[in-house]
Amino acid sequence: MNPEQNRLHEANAGAKPWRKFGPYVADRQWGTVREDYSANGDAWNFTTHDQARSRAYRWGEEALAGFCDDEQRLCFGLGLWNGQDAILKERLFGLSGPEGNHGEDVKEVYYYLDATPTHSYQRMLYKYPQHAFPYEWLVQENARRDRSKPEFELMDTAIFLENRYFDVFVEFAKADAEDVLIQLTIINHGPAEATLHLLPQLWFRNTWAWGEDAYRPHLAATPDNNIHAEHRDLGAFTLYCDEAPSLLFCENATNNGRLYHAPSDELFFKDGINDYLLHGQTGAVNPARTGTKAAAHYELAIAPGATRVVRLRLAAPDLQNPFADFDQTLKLRLAEADQFYQALQCDLASADARLVQRQAFAGMLWSKQFYYYDVPRWLAGDPALPPPPPERLDGRNSTGWTHLNNQHIISMPDTWEYPWYAAWDLAFHCLPLAQLDAQFAKDQLLLLCRDWYMHPNGQLPAYEWKLSDVNPPVHAYATWRVFKMDQKAHGGHGDVKFLETIFHRLLINFTWWVNRKDRDGRNIFEGGFLGLDNIGVFDRSAPLPFGGFLEQADGTAWVAMYALNMMRIALQLSQTNPVYQDLASKFFEHFLYIAEAMTNVANEHMDLWDDEDEFYYDALNTPDRGHELLKVRSLVGLIPLFAVEVLDEDLLAGAPEFLARMNWFLDNRPVLASLVSRWQEPGKGARHLLSLLRGHRVKRLLSRMLDEAEFLSPYGVRSLSRYHLDHPYIFRGTETQFTVNYEPAESQTSLFGGNSNWRGPVWMPMNFLLIESLQRFHHYYGDDFKVEYPTNSGQTVTLLEVADALTQRLTQLFLRDPETGRRPCFGDDKQLQNDPNFRDYLWFHEYFNGENGHGLGASHQTGWTGLIAKLLQPRSGV
């Protein structure tokens, strides 16, 4: 094992808490549901960016380049001032959901460049303009633009022209589990000398102002000009500051005077360092040099092209010479990070692929955040504060979620735009995370199934904006994939305890799906939102505007996939405990009944397959119109491909009771037996295909999916067929008309809200599932089963070759073109494409333009787009 693997082993064994400190501070806490105590649930306006510097948060902290312990008691972050800005740069700026023309949107340029799973080494880059940051321009211009216009970004302001900006590199390296080296490297790229006020900050999360525990931890200047931190539970630390900066102290306390024109018992407030430095208010900081928030102030005059380095160390008190081994240790941790990734990336062909994958992994690891949300306390309010408005008791998350008490390190979709967990996002996160740290990935999957997350009825919490929303049930899929990845990494020895523990929790969740989402017990499901709202005719999270209900092709296919995932897990568990064969049989039967409902066996008037179009559609059922297919060619119709499993003779031989039950079904239920494909392979015995589609329908669906005039983009599979560009789908209701048309980037409709308005872009997780499904189909059909790729090209290939070709299209979103050097994800931005100080720093967007591959949506969504790290790894089997 290399040193980083040894650290993981020590952490997993409980020998040393290597994961105790990490990048667990969110990029944004303002505008979150947790900090919203309004009567109307308007989280964006209850806590704003303007208020953030003056408000002590109740549930968490935010920072630029934040680092903290795993309970977020002691936090480190960066403050910057260029002498021009109206406020100290302590947090990333962005637009709230109502302000952005496509929803919430961070307006900064920063990158997560490197990280190891124990956070023994971390590196990020923030690009700080030397001119005044254009806060008002960004707000006003985006307000002026409607949804038909692109978002107005910081790069569009030309503030980086003439290179008048600082590169601020932030590195963390652990000398030991609770000994953190911090190096700040600042480069002046501009043509003239420029001054930067650099303010590394240390503070305690405010846990004392709410009336539950009045204990207040303590920061104080030491005689040798360092910052001493004392905490009852965490212990004592010192932030050692090289080069003897001036030290500034205040309290992490709300400035009631500024925010509410109200008096306060505090003398020094959270915004005291800002007011002292920018406005000369000497009384804003504590002359006694004590408090709960502190900064080391470095005033750096940096020549053009020059570099300055500032070193700090957060460690135990009384180190005799804290910087004696600093440079050597930092270099060693970087070398060990290189060694860790060299072992992981040994099969990657190009240096650029290794760069892309390593930055994708870095984003995944930087997105691990401390998340705290106690719903009953949040609803009731705190003893030391006025009670919340009574409307809250009937508002967001008030019904059914009073058991929820979350206080853990969790993988976030995006630490600024989505700084809260989302159940189905997290499931996808765990696949690339398992490549780095399988134990953390397993713990994440288990976490959402714990009693203090999962609803007593079995539902998994969706996300804080609406805990009761319904996401696709991919938890069992991720569980199985993480188990297999971990098993392979350990030479075939899988973590059966993990699999068995989570399987029992997933049984409860599966039962919730069956009981709550199958209206009439016909195995046709009405899933609701399911993450695919914007490609439908109606908002599927809300009641239909004219009554009735939807039967969802994707909802039904997701549950079929879920059943197969659970069957496969049960078969694995039956290898060591035969009792699970009975449960495997139960899920086998459940899948068959769902397949029967989907394939027009039971009732031709309720089928979701359209023979004329040879495609799956949602169906609308209303008293006036009856059963009506909504003929939108979207991912909804491709999701039935996900429900596929292949059972080999070797697996079945280890489950004789399951095999007997399966054979009984095949012999005695001929209608259902027709849904199970079987062929005899010489020398290997029988192989069974369980799928919602037989070979003909597979080929017909793929004919559309692989058509460049429909779904197939140069960069993957679009979420909506390009057919609807010239042939919009129109649904005419009694009083209202609804239209769905293809748009390769952000949608122009505001029907669904948020910044995930898309009706055509390429979406990484869905493409990933399509690729894996094609691999499984190939495992059954083999090389003799071929399809035309692309459609109408005259060239036929195997399904495995199609999977590889789709992988290649997705990976080229990020890889530099060998001839032009362009990365499609950067679009037409010449500085991003060509400038050596930009072109190799990557963002991992939420989704991508269906025509040119330009990154869209949340810019640091290394959540599910982090799957690119898995796709870049050479294929090694299904």
Secondary structure, 3 states (H helix, E strand, C coil): CCHHHHHHHHHHCCCCCCCCEECCCECCCCCCCCCCCCCCCCHHHHCCHHHHCCCCCCCCCECCCCEEECCCCEEEEEEEECCCCCCCECCCCEECCCCCCCCCEECCCEEEEEECCCCCEEEEEEEEECCCCCHHHHHHHHHHCCCCCCCCCHHHHCCCHHHCEEEEEEEEEEEECCEEEEEEEEEECCCCCEEEEEEEEEEECCCCCCCCCCCCCEEEECCCCCEEEEECCCEEEEEEECCCCEEEEECCCCCHHHHHCCCCCCCCCCCHHHHHHHHCCHHHCCCCCEECEEEEEEEEEECCCCEEEEEEEEECCCCCCCCCCHHHHHHHHHHHHHHHHHHHCCCCCCHHHHHHHHHHHHHHHHCEEEEEEEHHHHHHCCCCCCCCCHHHHHCCCCCCCCCCEEEEEEECCECCCECCCCHHHHHHHHHHHHHHCHHHHHHHHHHCCCCCCCCCCCCCCCCCCCCCCCCCCCHHHHHHHHHHHHHHHCCCCCCHHHHHHHHHHHHHHHHHHHHHHCCCCCCCCCCCCCCCHHHCCCCCCCCCCCCCEEECHHHHHHHHHHHHHHHHHHHHHHCCCCCHHHHHHHHHHHHHHHHHHHCCCCCHHHCCEECCCCEECEEEEECCCEEEEECCCEHHHCHHHHCEEEECHHHHHCCHHHHHHHHHHHHHCHHHHCCEEEEEECCCEEEEEEECCCHHHHHHHHHHHCCCCCCEECCEEECECCHHHHCCEEEECCCCEEEECCEEEECCCCCCCCCCCEECCECHHHHHHHHHHHHHHHHHHHHHCEEECCCCCCCEEEHHHHHHHHHHHHHCCCCCCCCCCCCHHHCCCHHHHHCCCCCCCCCECCEECCCCCCEECCCECCCHHHHHHHHHCCCCCC
